[in-house]
Amino acid sequence: MSSASVSPPIVKPRSLSCPNCGAPIELRGFAHTLNAVCPNCLSVLDATSPELQILQKYHSKHRANPAIPLGTKGTLAGVQYQVIGFQVREVHVDGDTFSWDEYLLFNPYKGFRYLSAYQGHWNFIKPLSALPIEVRSIGKPSVQMLGRNYVGFDTVTAKTSFVLGEFPWQVRVGDSALVQDYIAPPYMLSSESTNEEVTWSLGEYITGDQLWKAFQLSDKPPGAAGIFANQPSPVQGKAGSAWRTWLWLNVALATIAFVFSLFSANRNVFDNSYVFVPGTKAEASFVTPTIELTGRPSNVEVAVHTDLINNWAYFNFALINDETGQAFDFGREVSYYREDGETEGKQNDSVIIPRVPSGRYYLRVEPEMDTKPGTAIMRYDLSLRRDVPRYTFFWIAALLLLIPPIVTSIRSASFEAARWRESDYAPAGSSGGDD
């Protein structure tokens, strides 16, 4: 006896005729099919009787055409399914009608699955035999199923407005059911309640391109409009990752800044105190003793500290090379005012001269002040520091590093806001709809 695996037998559909118009009908669901809909006259037939008894005649002039034709075969989750049924369902909210399509898929060995389509958004759905567990939550209702929490999205009464093909349940145009949706993108847990039963199903979001490839359809799928309830966010999980990356990059940046400061001499090369008397005829400008600047070309910080109160002062500075005459000219203004406990301005200021070569220098200083009578004298200190560490670049880099996580967080928040605007829990002031 051969040990080779035996392929399952090929099961052929059963062919019958519509008792209303005589059109041929193929039953692909076999003993599972309870109702069949004539593709010609759209009469709902009892598939359990040999004569295909007419259960309902279709009276509307509206006929919907499925985007995936009945009889089409496709492979989803590694299993080949055939489209055997199609229905259009709708809800009415505040005078508006929202409709979506549902496809019934069948495999003789795996049973039934479903596809739902709304404005270019698709879900691959399987029925569940287990029941979810209610979870305590604040705000939105929640349930748990197979270790995953689902949050309540909406509750609607869905009505069947069109049917075509065959179904393993008693289907009629006009049937209605209470539908409750819970989401955990890309999954959606749904319950359908009628007077007779409650059924649960689990849907997973799938794109039109994936479906068209699975069913090998030649045309292009309808484009997706808006944000669907369980549509996965394009930045899902990326906001947290972006902030973690930002944190580690800032740690690295701070480490580099610390190392940079260790290699900066930050050496005090001059420090002296002076007094300026406004309104005197004596020459206000003077020069400091010679200052020795050694080492590689690096910056020099000139700082002035005054005791100004309710006055201003301006300092003309020039750092001059005693040997070459090269001069670095600059000026600084300080002002400080205090009245009724409020202050304005500052008594101190500083400036950094970049890349000053080594050599012997002196500083020329020319202070100016308001010369009106009664102006108090000004005492001030001048100090020079060589090779001062500057952190401007690091602060700019830290601010630039904020851009990716902030943009990602905004995109994520905007996507979620658009999602929940379509729910029963839309934020106040937004216009909600139904799926």
BELWO-V982463 format. One record per helix or strand of 3 or more residues. SS is the DSSP state (H for helix, E for strand). FROM is the first residue (numbers start at 0). LEN is the number of residues. Records with the same first field share a line. If there is no record, write none. Layout:
SS->FROM-LEN, FROM-LEN
This chain:
E->13-4, 23-4, 34-3, 43-3, 52-4, 72-4, 78-15, 95-12, 110-8, 120-8, 132-3, 141-4, 147-20, 175-9, 186-7, 197-9, 266-10, 290-3, 297-9, 310-11, 326-13, 341-5, 347-9, 358-11, 377-9
H->29-3, 207-7, 237-25, 391-29
